[in-house]
Amino acid sequence: MHYVLLATHSPEVCPTSHAGTKELLLRMAPEIPGIAEKNGIAMVAGPFVNREHTVVLIVETDRPENVDRFLVESRMAHWNRVHILPSLRMEDVLDEVRETLAVF
């Protein structure tokens, strides 16, 4: 299953303004692909960052627990509030829509 991770943080802890977060990010960022692989996660897209203090990452894994371990080990959850959106590929949703009886 795919998971869309939306990680947000305040300007006060942004790596561009907070020395501790900056050091943590610079230390951990090169390790993120290895941490993902170790936890059974394929990084599909991202991480993407923007001026809204949001990081977007799309991952694929067969167990939701893998996402939790990845967030803890990558330390993303230490300076971000992370929303995890389980998501399906559009092709899979279209198959489901075709097979489902409409309510109205």
Secondary structure as UniProt FT lines:
FT   STRAND          2..8
FT   HELIX           11..13
FT   TURN            15..17
FT   HELIX           19..28
FT   HELIX           29..31
FT   HELIX           32..38
FT   TURN            39..40
FT   STRAND          42..49
FT   TURN            51..52
FT   STRAND          54..60
FT   HELIX           64..74
FT   HELIX           76..79
FT   STRAND          81..87
FT   HELIX           90..99
//
